[in-house]
Amino acid sequence: MKSILVLGAGMSASSLIRYLLNNAVENDWMINLVDQDIELAHRKIGNHTRGKVLHFDALNQAARLKAIEEADLVISMLPAKFHPEVAKDCITAKKHLITPSYVSAEMKALHQDALKAGIIIMNEIGVDPGIDHMSAMQIIHKIKSEGGTLHAFRSFCGGLIAPESDDNPWNYKFTWNPRNVVLAGQGGLATFIVNNEYKYIPYHRLFGRLFPINIEGFGDFEGYANRDSLSYRSTYGIDNIPTIFRGTLRRKDFCTAWNVFVELGMTDNSLPMENSEQLTPRNFINAFLPYRENQSVEDKFKSFLGETRLHLYERFEWLGLFDNENPIGVDNATPAQLLEKILIGKLVLNPDDKDMLVMYHEFEYTQNDKNHKIVSSMICLGEDKTHTAMAKTVGLPIGIVSKLILNGEISERGVLLPLQAHIYEPILSELSHYGISFLENRLEQNSENIT
């Protein structure tokens, strides 16, 4: 029997744990789960005979190393900052490791040590990063194998709400860490390239430079630029590509409305506000508006919106931003923390809600002196509040690659990404059995560029 140690039982681990348990008997696995919330871990394991909850602190190095030494494979669903420490323990114990997170510089530096230990440290094997890599590489490799030359690659992904659960004017609910949504785009310029021209978007303009997308059957979306598109040229082996752009998807008008928060300064996370624990939503928004003694907060806000954005007013009113009854109630809080608290109270998934994960790729290439364009899109709907689309698309690729590793089907060692066909092909194939598959269309080439 082979032992899989899973560190973390949070929202993104739900479908992973279910997959491992459902495949445990056939593959002769024992699933050992660790989480600081013991009750949560027991709920995720249930009464399954191939599942066990271990009682130790995953951040305690000595206890963690002991558990890793007894495992054949480790899956870290801990926050990304802890992955390198887990990786060092796996190198010491010579045990394989999987994480869904981006490879940090610290993780990259462990490549030679992982090679010497003879282990796999597989990263970026969730949804974004993960399914985005694998689905893109499948088409890029196909274009190259058929003699094509890729000229443009655009890719978007978004965690959204399913149409049947879309019941608020923002057309959005949190399906991932709310803090990451509030702080999205901060910390540097968004960088990409268009027709060999490098483009840069600063944070204060990020949500005003949008790329419209329509997906048949699901309507209109808009994408804003991710911070780093350029590094994917080398990652995907398309170093000389003239156009590459990666972005995040939201429903139409979400970004325009969100940009109001950015312009006002309500997403700032650098400085606590005075007496933040006493601020009501009305006090909070008024702190970012001009002082006008004879004008209401509502009228000042409408004036800030201007005629072109006045139709968005209902969204802010629905959030309760003009309420003055109860304090938001966060001590020593930055504007971003106060805004997060307000949004969590309104944009939470209800018990019967379903979320939606949307991924969209565009490829423009030449072959036999002719221009071609491929559009590839994937829509995944969640089952319920536990087995969300986000949890499925993050967890299932991890579960499938676990099987590949334990069955000896991946020969490479070191710090890896799922970019090779013998890794991504079986994963994408099995994902299709769970309703996670791409619709591929060949279209007339669109000459419109991102500017």
VOPAGU-2260 file (C-alpha; in pm, 1 decimal, decimal comma):
REM VOPAGU-2260
SITE   aa  ch    i         X         Y         Z
SITE  MET   A    0       0,0       0,0       0,0
SITE  LYS   A    1     125,9     349,2     -90,0
SITE  SER   A    2      70,0     643,9     138,3
SITE  ILE   A    3     -29,1     995,0      27,6
SITE  LEU   A    4      11,7    1277,4     277,4
SITE  VAL   A    5    -212,6    1579,2     210,8
SITE  LEU   A    6    -123,6    1897,7     398,1
SITE  GLY   A    7    -430,8    2121,0     413,0
SITE  ALA   A    8    -802,4    2047,0     383,8
SITE  GLY   A    9    -933,4    2389,6     284,1
SITE  MET   A   10   -1182,2    2482,6      12,4
SITE  SER   A   11    -946,9    2412,2    -277,5
SITE  ALA   A   12    -869,5    2062,3    -144,4
SITE  SER   A   13   -1227,5    1929,3    -139,2
SITE  SER   A   14   -1238,0    1771,6    -484,3
SITE  LEU   A   15    -876,7    1655,2    -455,9
SITE  ILE   A   16    -950,7    1461,7    -137,0
SITE  ARG   A   17   -1264,3    1309,5    -288,9
SITE  TYR   A   18   -1071,1    1202,0    -599,9
SITE  LEU   A   19    -795,0    1040,4    -394,5
SITE  LEU   A   20   -1042,9     853,8    -175,4
SITE  ASN   A   21   -1249,8     740,8    -475,0
SITE  ASN   A   22    -936,3     597,0    -637,0
SITE  ALA   A   23    -769,8     466,7    -320,1
SITE  VAL   A   24    -894,1     108,1    -328,0
SITE  GLU   A   25    -821,6      50,0    -696,4
SITE  ASN   A   26    -470,0     195,2    -664,6
SITE  ASP   A   27    -403,2      62,8    -313,4
SITE  TRP   A   28    -352,0     404,9    -150,2
SITE  MET   A   29    -390,1     527,9     205,6
SITE  ILE   A   30    -476,9     899,4     229,8
SITE  ASN   A   31    -346,9    1078,4     538,3
SITE  LEU   A   32    -490,2    1427,7     582,9
SITE  VAL   A   33    -362,8    1708,1     805,6
SITE  ASP   A   34    -531,4    2040,0     880,7
SITE  GLN   A   35    -535,7    2281,0    1172,8
SITE  ASP   A   36    -915,4    2243,0    1170,1
SITE  ILE   A   37    -948,8    1883,3    1289,0
SITE  GLU   A   38   -1326,9    1875,7    1246,9
SITE  LEU   A   39   -1294,7    1996,5     888,1
SITE  ALA   A   40   -1038,6    1725,4     812,4
SITE  HIS   A   41   -1265,5    1456,4     956,9
SITE  ARG   A   42   -1558,5    1583,2     747,6
SITE  LYS   A   43   -1346,6    1564,8     431,1
SITE  ILE   A   44   -1232,5    1207,0     505,8
SITE  GLY   A   45   -1570,2    1087,3     634,5
SITE  ASN   A   46   -1584,8     717,7     717,6
SITE  HIS   A   47   -1368,5     606,9     428,0
SITE  THR   A   48   -1155,7     305,0     518,5
SITE  ARG   A   49    -864,6     440,0     309,7
SITE  GLY   A   50    -860,0     781,1     477,3
SITE  LYS   A   51    -709,2     892,0     806,8
SITE  VAL   A   52    -673,9    1226,6     983,1
SITE  LEU   A   53    -333,5    1287,0    1139,7
SITE  HIS   A   54    -313,6    1516,9    1440,0
SITE  PHE   A   55      -8,7    1741,7    1415,9
SITE  ASP   A   56      76,8    2097,8    1320,2
SITE  ALA   A   57     180,9    2101,6     954,6
SITE  LEU   A   58     394,7    2407,7    1025,9
SITE  ASN   A   59     592,6    2221,5    1292,1
SITE  GLN   A   60     902,2    2111,0    1100,0
SITE  ALA   A   61     991,2    1813,5    1319,1
SITE  ALA   A   62     636,8    1669,8    1317,4
SITE  ARG   A   63     597,8    1738,5     947,3
SITE  LEU   A   64     924,9    1568,8     853,7
SITE  LYS   A   65     830,9    1259,4    1051,7
SITE  ALA   A   66     499,0    1231,1     862,9
SITE  ILE   A   67     671,3    1294,3     528,4
SITE  GLU   A   68     921,2    1014,5     597,6
SITE  GLU   A   69     628,9     773,8     632,0
SITE  ALA   A   70     465,9     881,6     303,6
SITE  ASP   A   71     531,4     791,9     -60,3
SITE  LEU   A   72     393,7    1120,1    -193,6
SITE  VAL   A   73     321,7    1458,0     -34,4
SITE  ILE   A   74      62,8    1709,0    -159,0
SITE  SER   A   75      93,3    2056,5     -10,3
SITE  MET   A   76    -227,0    2261,0     -13,8
SITE  LEU   A   77     -77,7    2500,9     239,3
SITE  PRO   A   78     -32,6    2870,5     154,9
SITE  ALA   A   79     234,6    2906,9    -114,1
SITE  LYS   A   80     488,7    3068,0     118,0
SITE  PHE   A   81     523,8    2736,6     303,7
SITE  HIS   A   82     591,1    2519,0      -2,3
SITE  PRO   A   83     971,0    2562,5      -8,3
SITE  GLU   A   84     999,2    2444,4     352,4
SITE  VAL   A   85     786,3    2140,4     274,6
SITE  ALA   A   86    1000,7    2079,5     -35,1
SITE  LYS   A   87    1319,7    2082,7     173,2
SITE  ASP   A   88    1170,8    1816,9     400,3
SITE  CYS   A   89    1071,7    1608,3      97,1
SITE  ILE   A   90    1426,6    1633,2     -36,4
SITE  THR   A   91    1562,7    1520,2     300,8
SITE  ALA   A   92    1318,2    1228,2     312,7
SITE  LYS   A   93    1346,1    1158,5     -64,1
SITE  LYS   A   94     969,8    1179,1    -116,4
SITE  HIS   A   95     781,8    1322,3    -414,3
SITE  LEU   A   96     592,8    1651,3    -370,3
SITE  ILE   A   97     306,6    1821,7    -556,3
SITE  THR   A   98     195,0    2184,2    -513,9
SITE  PRO   A   99     -57,3    2385,3    -719,4
SITE  SER   A  100     131,1    2712,9    -675,5
SITE  TYR   A  101     360,6    2917,1    -897,3
SITE  VAL   A  102     727,2    2820,2    -874,8
SITE  SER   A  103     901,9    3079,1    -660,4
SITE  ALA   A  104    1269,8    3165,3    -692,5
SITE  GLU   A  105    1327,1    2974,7    -368,0
SITE  MET   A  106    1157,5    2666,8    -510,4
SITE  LYS   A  107    1353,4    2688,1    -837,1
SITE  ALA   A  108    1674,8    2693,7    -635,7
SITE  LEU   A  109    1591,7    2345,3    -503,6
SITE  HIS   A  110    1604,6    2182,3    -848,6
SITE  GLN   A  111    1953,5    2033,0    -818,1
SITE  ASP   A  112    1885,6    1907,1    -466,8
SITE  ALA   A  113    1564,8    1741,6    -588,6
SITE  LEU   A  114    1757,6    1579,6    -874,7
SITE  LYS   A  115    2015,0    1441,7    -632,1
SITE  ALA   A  116    1736,9    1309,8    -408,5
SITE  GLY   A  117    1576,1    1144,6    -711,3
SITE  ILE   A  118    1236,9    1302,8    -647,0
SITE  ILE   A  119     971,0    1493,3    -839,5
SITE  ILE   A  120     860,0    1833,9    -715,1
SITE  MET   A  121     564,6    1906,3    -944,7
SITE  ASN   A  122     434,6    2262,9    -933,5
SITE  GLU   A  123     172,3    2474,2   -1111,3
SITE  ILE   A  124     -63,6    2180,3   -1150,9
SITE  GLY   A  125    -392,8    2338,0   -1042,5
SITE  VAL   A  126    -610,4    2548,6   -1271,2
SITE  ASP   A  127    -427,1    2881,2   -1313,6
SITE  PRO   A  128    -147,4    2786,6   -1304,6
SITE  GLY   A  129    -204,1    2433,7   -1425,4
SITE  ILE   A  130    -485,4    2361,4   -1668,0
SITE  ASP   A  131    -397,7    2686,5   -1844,7
SITE  HIS   A  132     -43,5    2556,9   -1910,0
SITE  MET   A  133    -151,2    2211,8   -2019,5
SITE  SER   A  134    -434,0    2317,9   -2249,8
SITE  ALA   A  135    -215,6    2586,8   -2409,3
SITE  MET   A  136      83,1    2357,7   -2459,9
SITE  GLN   A  137    -135,8    2092,6   -2619,2
SITE  ILE   A  138    -233,7    2334,9   -2897,3
SITE  ILE   A  139     107,7    2503,3   -2921,6
SITE  HIS   A  140     276,5    2165,6   -2967,1
SITE  LYS   A  141      15,4    2068,0   -3227,2
SITE  ILE   A  142      70,5    2390,2   -3426,0
SITE  LYS   A  143     447,4    2338,8   -3420,5
SITE  SER   A  144     422,9    1970,5   -3515,7
SITE  GLU   A  145     215,7    2062,1   -3820,2
SITE  GLY   A  146     472,5    2318,7   -3934,9
SITE  GLY   A  147     289,9    2626,9   -3815,3
SITE  THR   A  148     447,8    2943,9   -3674,5
SITE  LEU   A  149     271,0    3099,8   -3378,2
SITE  HIS   A  150     240,0    3479,6   -3391,1
SITE  ALA   A  151      -3,1    3559,4   -3110,1
SITE  PHE   A  152    -118,6    3390,9   -2791,7
SITE  ARG   A  153    -379,2    3539,0   -2558,2
SITE  SER   A  154    -507,2    3357,9   -2252,2
SITE  PHE   A  155    -766,8    3446,4   -1988,1
SITE  CYS   A  156    -905,4    3275,4   -1679,3
SITE  GLY   A  157   -1165,6    3376,1   -1425,2
SITE  GLY   A  158   -1339,2    3233,1   -1122,1
SITE  LEU   A  159   -1698,5    3358,0   -1145,9
SITE  ILE   A  160   -2053,2    3273,4   -1046,1
SITE  ALA   A  161   -2267,3    3031,6   -1250,1
SITE  PRO   A  162   -2551,2    3199,2   -1443,6
SITE  GLU   A  163   -2815,8    3022,1   -1233,7
SITE  SER   A  164   -2664,0    3168,9    -913,3
SITE  ASP   A  165   -2591,7    3514,4   -1055,8
SITE  ASP   A  166   -2831,3    3718,9    -843,5
SITE  ASN   A  167   -2649,1    4044,2    -766,0
SITE  PRO   A  168   -2565,3    4356,2    -971,0
SITE  TRP   A  169   -2189,7    4284,4    -958,2
SITE  ASN   A  170   -2238,9    3950,0   -1138,2
SITE  TYR   A  171   -1972,4    3815,4    -902,8
SITE  LYS   A  172   -1922,7    3620,4    -580,0
SITE  PHE   A  173   -1605,6    3512,5    -405,4
SITE  THR   A  174   -1497,9    3164,6    -510,2
SITE  TRP   A  175   -1137,7    3212,7    -395,3
SITE  ASN   A  176    -945,6    3413,4    -137,8
SITE  PRO   A  177   -1123,8    3752,4    -108,8
SITE  ARG   A  178    -799,4    3923,8     -10,5
SITE  ASN   A  179    -644,0    3829,6    -344,8
SITE  VAL   A  180    -942,4    3979,5    -528,4
SITE  VAL   A  181    -921,6    4308,9    -340,3
SITE  LEU   A  182    -546,0    4339,6    -395,8
SITE  ALA   A  183    -546,9    4207,6    -754,4
SITE  GLY   A  184    -306,1    4386,5    -985,0
SITE  GLN   A  185    -107,9    4565,1    -715,9
SITE  GLY   A  186     267,3    4541,0    -671,2
SITE  GLY   A  187     397,1    4622,7   -1016,6
SITE  LEU   A  188     330,0    4699,5   -1379,8
SITE  ALA   A  189     129,1    4464,3   -1596,5
SITE  THR   A  190     362,3    4373,4   -1883,6
SITE  PHE   A  191     290,9    4212,7   -2220,7
SITE  ILE   A  192     389,6    4245,4   -2585,3
SITE  VAL   A  193     185,3    4330,5   -2896,3
SITE  ASN   A  194     335,1    4303,1   -3245,3
SITE  ASN   A  195     683,1    4320,0   -3091,2
SITE  GLU   A  196     598,0    4635,0   -2893,9
SITE  TYR   A  197     632,6    4604,9   -2516,6
SITE  LYS   A  198     332,1    4738,5   -2328,5
SITE  TYR   A  199     299,7    4837,4   -1964,2
SITE  ILE   A  200      -8,9    4914,9   -1758,3
SITE  PRO   A  201      24,9    5069,4   -1409,8
SITE  TYR   A  202    -217,5    4962,9   -1138,8
SITE  HIS   A  203    -420,7    5284,5   -1149,2
SITE  ARG   A  204    -506,1    5216,9   -1517,0
SITE  LEU   A  205    -531,6    4838,6   -1505,6
SITE  PHE   A  206    -910,6    4811,0   -1483,2
SITE  GLY   A  207    -962,9    5069,7   -1755,1
SITE  ARG   A  208    -771,1    4878,1   -2024,5
SITE  LEU   A  209    -999,2    4588,0   -2104,2
SITE  PHE   A  210   -1020,2    4311,1   -2363,7
SITE  PRO   A  211   -1380,0    4210,4   -2456,0
SITE  ILE   A  212   -1461,6    3841,5   -2503,4
SITE  ASN   A  213   -1781,4    3662,0   -2595,3
SITE  ILE   A  214   -1828,1    3291,5   -2525,1
SITE  GLU   A  215   -2121,6    3133,3   -2701,8
SITE  GLY   A  216   -2393,8    3035,1   -2460,9
SITE  PHE   A  217   -2241,2    3229,4   -2172,0
SITE  GLY   A  218   -2235,5    3586,9   -2297,3
SITE  ASP   A  219   -1994,3    3876,4   -2263,8
SITE  PHE   A  220   -1683,2    3894,8   -2049,7
SITE  GLU   A  221   -1396,5    4138,9   -2010,9
SITE  GLY   A  222   -1033,8    4064,0   -1934,9
SITE  TYR   A  223    -774,2    4277,5   -1760,3
SITE  ALA   A  224    -400,2    4218,1   -1785,2
SITE  ASN   A  225    -214,6    3993,6   -1543,6
SITE  ARG   A  226     101,5    4139,3   -1395,8
SITE  ASP   A  227     343,1    3919,9   -1591,8
SITE  SER   A  228     273,5    3783,7   -1938,2
SITE  LEU   A  229     627,8    3799,2   -2068,9
SITE  SER   A  230     783,4    3514,5   -1868,7
SITE  TYR   A  231     548,6    3267,5   -2039,9
SITE  ARG   A  232     738,2    3307,3   -2365,4
SITE  SER   A  233    1024,9    3099,0   -2228,0
SITE  THR   A  234     794,7    2875,6   -2021,2
SITE  TYR   A  235     599,4    2777,4   -2331,8
SITE  GLY   A  236     898,2    2770,0   -2567,3
SITE  ILE   A  237     769,4    3062,6   -2775,5
SITE  ASP   A  238    1047,7    3310,9   -2695,4
SITE  ASN   A  239    1019,0    3506,1   -3022,2
SITE  ILE   A  240     641,1    3535,4   -3036,2
SITE  PRO   A  241     537,8    3892,7   -3135,3
SITE  THR   A  242     219,6    3901,3   -2921,1
SITE  ILE   A  243     151,1    3742,8   -2583,5
SITE  PHE   A  244    -108,8    3853,1   -2330,1
SITE  ARG   A  245    -248,1    3681,2   -2021,0
SITE  GLY   A  246    -538,9    3818,8   -1825,8
SITE  THR   A  247    -815,2    3767,1   -1571,9
SITE  LEU   A  248   -1181,4    3742,8   -1675,2
SITE  ARG   A  249   -1477,1    3920,1   -1519,7
SITE  ARG   A  250   -1831,9    3983,4   -1635,3
SITE  LYS   A  251   -1897,6    4294,3   -1844,1
SITE  ASP   A  252   -1882,0    4621,3   -1644,2
SITE  PHE   A  253   -1733,9    4459,7   -1331,6
SITE  CYS   A  254   -1391,8    4609,8   -1400,0
SITE  THR   A  255   -1532,9    4953,5   -1476,2
SITE  ALA   A  256   -1712,3    4951,0   -1142,5
SITE  TRP   A  257   -1410,0    4807,6    -958,6
SITE  ASN   A  258   -1198,6    5086,1   -1105,1
SITE  VAL   A  259   -1402,9    5330,9    -895,9
SITE  PHE   A  260   -1261,1    5170,1    -580,7
SITE  VAL   A  261    -910,6    5192,7    -727,5
SITE  GLU   A  262    -946,7    5558,2    -827,4
SITE  LEU   A  263   -1083,0    5654,9    -487,2
SITE  GLY   A  264    -803,1    5471,1    -304,4
SITE  MET   A  265   -1023,6    5216,7    -129,1
SITE  THR   A  266    -806,1    4921,1    -234,1
SITE  ASP   A  267    -493,0    5065,7     -75,9
SITE  ASN   A  268    -329,3    4832,8     175,7
SITE  SER   A  269     -34,9    5045,0     287,0
SITE  LEU   A  270    -169,5    5255,3     573,2
SITE  PRO   A  271    -426,9    5191,3     850,0
SITE  MET   A  272    -711,4    5441,4     867,6
SITE  GLU   A  273    -767,8    5649,0    1179,2
SITE  ASN   A  274   -1033,0    5506,2    1411,9
SITE  SER   A  275   -1105,7    5231,6    1157,9
SITE  GLU   A  276   -1298,6    5024,3    1412,4
SITE  GLN   A  277   -1557,9    5303,8    1440,5
SITE  LEU   A  278   -1610,3    5363,9    1069,3
SITE  THR   A  279   -1946,6    5278,8     917,6
SITE  PRO   A  280   -1959,2    5202,4     544,2
SITE  ARG   A  281   -2086,2    5558,2     491,2
SITE  ASN   A  282   -1797,7    5707,9     690,7
SITE  PHE   A  283   -1556,3    5486,6     500,9
SITE  ILE   A  284   -1656,4    5592,3     150,2
SITE  ASN   A  285   -1700,1    5954,5     255,1
SITE  ALA   A  286   -1337,5    5958,7     373,1
SITE  PHE   A  287   -1233,9    5930,6       7,4
SITE  LEU   A  288   -1473,2    6195,5    -123,9
SITE  PRO   A  289   -1433,8    6575,7    -112,1
SITE  TYR   A  290   -1561,7    6780,5     181,7
SITE  ARG   A  291   -1878,6    6956,4      70,5
SITE  GLU   A  292   -2088,2    7072,7     361,6
SITE  ASN   A  293   -2418,6    7099,5     178,3
SITE  GLN   A  294   -2391,4    6788,9     -38,1
SITE  SER   A  295   -2484,8    6433,8      63,4
SITE  VAL   A  296   -2242,8    6143,0      41,8
SITE  GLU   A  297   -2462,6    5991,4    -227,9
SITE  ASP   A  298   -2451,9    6306,5    -440,3
SITE  LYS   A  299   -2076,2    6343,6    -397,9
SITE  PHE   A  300   -2032,5    5984,6    -506,9
SITE  LYS   A  301   -2258,8    6030,4    -809,4
SITE  SER   A  302   -2057,4    6336,6    -904,4
SITE  PHE   A  303   -1738,9    6128,8    -883,9
SITE  LEU   A  304   -1891,6    5862,6   -1107,4
SITE  GLY   A  305   -1984,3    6117,5   -1372,0
SITE  GLU   A  306   -2238,7    6071,3   -1646,0
SITE  THR   A  307   -2056,2    5785,2   -1817,7
SITE  ARG   A  308   -2054,3    5567,0   -1505,0
SITE  LEU   A  309   -2372,1    5679,4   -1332,3
SITE  HIS   A  310   -2548,4    5359,8   -1442,9
SITE  LEU   A  311   -2316,2    5171,7   -1205,0
SITE  TYR   A  312   -2446,4    5352,0    -894,4
SITE  GLU   A  313   -2686,8    5069,6    -809,3
SITE  ARG   A  314   -2392,2    4833,1    -758,2
SITE  PHE   A  315   -2240,4    5046,0    -483,9
SITE  GLU   A  316   -2574,8    5114,7    -320,7
SITE  TRP   A  317   -2645,4    4738,7    -315,6
SITE  LEU   A  318   -2318,4    4680,7    -127,9
SITE  GLY   A  319   -2451,3    4898,7     153,0
SITE  LEU   A  320   -2174,6    5157,2     112,5
SITE  PHE   A  321   -2405,8    5439,7     218,6
SITE  ASP   A  322   -2536,7    5267,0     533,0
SITE  ASN   A  323   -2461,7    5445,1     858,4
SITE  GLU   A  324   -2603,7    5214,5    1123,7
SITE  ASN   A  325   -2324,1    4975,2    1219,2
SITE  PRO   A  326   -1945,1    5006,5    1212,5
SITE  ILE   A  327   -1757,6    4781,3     970,2
SITE  GLY   A  328   -1571,4    4664,8    1279,5
SITE  VAL   A  329   -1207,0    4607,1    1191,4
SITE  ASP   A  330    -939,1    4744,9    1423,6
SITE  ASN   A  331    -635,2    4924,9    1282,3
SITE  ALA   A  332    -749,1    4840,7     929,4
SITE  THR   A  333    -625,9    4958,4     592,3
SITE  PRO   A  334    -878,9    5066,6     327,7
SITE  ALA   A  335    -833,7    4732,1     152,1
SITE  GLN   A  336    -913,4    4541,3     471,1
SITE  LEU   A  337   -1228,0    4745,2     532,6
SITE  LEU   A  338   -1341,8    4703,2     173,0
SITE  GLU   A  339   -1279,1    4328,9     197,4
SITE  LYS   A  340   -1497,2    4307,0     508,7
SITE  ILE   A  341   -1782,1    4488,6     332,7
SITE  LEU   A  342   -1757,3    4273,8      21,8
SITE  ILE   A  343   -1741,1    3944,0     212,6
SITE  GLY   A  344   -2073,4    4033,5     372,9
SITE  LYS   A  345   -2240,8    4072,7      33,9
SITE  LEU   A  346   -2055,6    3863,2    -224,2
SITE  VAL   A  347   -2044,3    3531,1     -39,0
SITE  LEU   A  348   -2162,3    3204,7    -193,0
SITE  ASN   A  349   -2501,9    3100,0     -59,1
SITE  PRO   A  350   -2550,3    2732,7      39,8
SITE  ASP   A  351   -2719,3    2642,0    -290,1
SITE  ASP   A  352   -2498,6    2856,4    -515,6
SITE  LYS   A  353   -2278,8    2718,1    -791,1
SITE  ASP   A  354   -1964,9    2885,6    -916,5
SITE  MET   A  355   -1813,8    2885,5   -1265,1
SITE  LEU   A  356   -1455,7    2865,5   -1391,2
SITE  VAL   A  357   -1395,4    3016,0   -1734,2
SITE  MET   A  358   -1077,5    2969,5   -1940,0
SITE  TYR   A  359   -1020,9    3113,6   -2287,0
SITE  HIS   A  360    -724,2    3092,6   -2527,1
SITE  GLU   A  361    -657,7    3250,6   -2865,1
SITE  PHE   A  362    -382,3    3131,9   -3099,5
SITE  GLU   A  363    -291,8    3310,5   -3424,7
SITE  TYR   A  364     -42,1    3140,1   -3654,9
SITE  THR   A  365      67,5    3094,4   -4012,8
SITE  GLN   A  366      94,3    2763,0   -4190,4
SITE  ASN   A  367     161,0    2705,8   -4561,0
SITE  ASP   A  368     155,2    3083,9   -4615,2
SITE  LYS   A  369    -198,1    3108,9   -4475,1
SITE  ASN   A  370    -320,1    3278,4   -4156,7
SITE  HIS   A  371    -509,7    3071,1   -3903,9
SITE  LYS   A  372    -676,8    3132,5   -3569,1
SITE  ILE   A  373    -783,3    2886,8   -3301,6
SITE  VAL   A  374   -1010,4    2980,6   -3012,1
SITE  SER   A  375   -1021,2    2731,2   -2726,3
SITE  SER   A  376   -1258,5    2777,2   -2431,3
SITE  MET   A  377   -1360,2    2582,9   -2124,0
SITE  ILE   A  378   -1649,6    2637,5   -1886,0
SITE  CYS   A  379   -1665,0    2434,3   -1564,9
SITE  LEU   A  380   -1965,0    2463,9   -1332,9
SITE  GLY   A  381   -1946,9    2377,8    -966,2
SITE  GLU   A  382   -2159,7    2111,1    -804,0
SITE  ASP   A  383   -2227,5    2289,0    -476,3
SITE  LYS   A  384   -2062,3    2513,2    -216,4
SITE  THR   A  385   -1806,0    2243,6    -127,8
SITE  HIS   A  386   -1721,3    2088,3    -463,0
SITE  THR   A  387   -1696,2    2416,4    -646,3
SITE  ALA   A  388   -1568,8    2461,8   -1000,6
SITE  MET   A  389   -1261,2    2620,0    -845,4
SITE  ALA   A  390   -1204,2    2320,4    -616,4
SITE  LYS   A  391   -1257,7    2077,0    -905,9
SITE  THR   A  392   -1023,2    2252,0   -1147,5
SITE  VAL   A  393    -754,7    2297,3    -881,0
SITE  GLY   A  394    -786,3    1956,2    -716,5
SITE  LEU   A  395    -851,1    1709,8    -997,7
SITE  PRO   A  396    -527,1    1778,0   -1191,1
SITE  ILE   A  397    -335,3    1728,4    -866,4
SITE  GLY   A  398    -510,8    1399,6    -802,3
SITE  ILE   A  399    -447,7    1272,8   -1154,9
SITE  VAL   A  400     -78,3    1365,5   -1153,0
SITE  SER   A  401     -49,9    1190,7    -814,3
SITE  LYS   A  402    -158,2     871,6    -987,0
SITE  LEU   A  403      91,6     923,2   -1269,7
SITE  ILE   A  404     377,7     975,9   -1023,4
SITE  LEU   A  405     292,2     680,1    -799,7
SITE  ASN   A  406     252,0     455,0   -1104,2
SITE  GLY   A  407     598,9     553,0   -1224,2
SITE  GLU   A  408     471,8     720,0   -1543,2
SITE  ILE   A  409     683,8    1035,0   -1504,5
SITE  SER   A  410    1055,1     967,3   -1543,3
SITE  GLU   A  411    1187,8    1323,1   -1503,6
SITE  ARG   A  412    1312,8    1438,5   -1165,3
SITE  GLY   A  413    1367,2    1778,6   -1005,6
SITE  VAL   A  414    1144,5    2087,4    -990,6
SITE  LEU   A  415     897,3    2035,5   -1276,2
SITE  LEU   A  416     599,5    2192,5   -1454,2
SITE  PRO   A  417     334,6    1992,9   -1647,2
SITE  LEU   A  418     448,6    2110,0   -1991,1
SITE  GLN   A  419     540,7    1780,6   -2160,9
SITE  ALA   A  420     285,9    1586,1   -2364,9
SITE  HIS   A  421     333,3    1261,9   -2170,5
SITE  ILE   A  422     225,8    1453,3   -1857,1
SITE  TYR   A  423     -51,5    1679,3   -1983,7
SITE  GLU   A  424    -215,6    1439,5   -2230,5
SITE  PRO   A  425    -335,1    1181,6   -1973,0
SITE  ILE   A  426    -434,8    1459,5   -1732,9
SITE  LEU   A  427    -642,4    1649,8   -1988,8
SITE  SER   A  428    -792,9    1322,6   -2110,7
SITE  GLU   A  429    -907,9    1220,2   -1764,3
SITE  LEU   A  430   -1029,7    1572,2   -1681,8
SITE  SER   A  431   -1268,7    1546,4   -1976,5
SITE  HIS   A  432   -1444,9    1261,2   -1796,2
SITE  TYR   A  433   -1524,2    1509,8   -1517,8
SITE  GLY   A  434   -1669,7    1768,6   -1755,0
SITE  ILE   A  435   -1352,0    1973,6   -1773,8
SITE  SER   A  436   -1283,8    1993,2   -2145,7
SITE  PHE   A  437   -1213,2    2256,0   -2409,9
SITE  LEU   A  438   -1423,9    2353,0   -2707,3
SITE  GLU   A  439   -1188,6    2430,1   -2995,2
SITE  ASN   A  440   -1292,8    2643,3   -3293,0
SITE  ARG   A  441   -1098,1    2754,3   -3598,4
SITE  LEU   A  442   -1200,9    3106,3   -3694,6
SITE  GLU   A  443   -1119,2    3378,2   -3941,2
SITE  GLN   A  444    -820,2    3568,4   -3805,7
SITE  ASN   A  445    -913,2    3880,0   -3611,2
SITE  SER   A  446    -674,8    4165,2   -3686,1
SITE  GLU   A  447    -776,8    4362,5   -3375,5
SITE  ASN   A  448    -485,5    4410,9   -3137,6
SITE  ILE   A  449    -459,9    4479,6   -2769,3
SITE  THR   A  450    -327,9    4832,3   -2719,9
